[in-house]
């Protein structure tokens, strides 16, 4: 399985961005997908996850602002980010859970200016 993330960029505080992660290869083996992020000087942290049954889970700090959803026909998962804050600045990584392993895509940088 290969994961290709896109959609990062520079946005002002209060603005919105939508990240996309397209999966290719043995996508039938994926049972959940999600997003993590890593801010400068910090460890990678969980942001959001969506299961095969479309159950969504979020880190507390993004609840009510971020929405994760998927388009199964396109094998793509999205992260809609609204009301962005400077503390959301990070490299965002797409992740897929497949056959007991966690797979990673390349990161996409999100920078929120104050």
GIWORA-V970654 format. One record per run of one state. SS is the DSSP state (H for helix, E for strand, C for the rest). FROM is the first residue (numbers start at 1). TO is the last residue. If there is no record, write none. Layout:
((SS	FROM	TO) (SS	FROM	TO))
//
This chain:
((C	1	1) (E	2	6) (C	7	8) (E	9	12) (C	13	16) (E	17	24) (C	25	26) (H	27	29) (E	30	38) (C	39	44) (E	45	51) (C	52	55) (E	56	58) (C	59	59) (H	60	62) (C	63	65) (E	66	71) (H	72	74) (C	75	75) (E	76	81) (C	82	85) (H	86	88) (C	89	89) (E	90	98) (C	99	100) (E	101	113) (C	114	114))
//
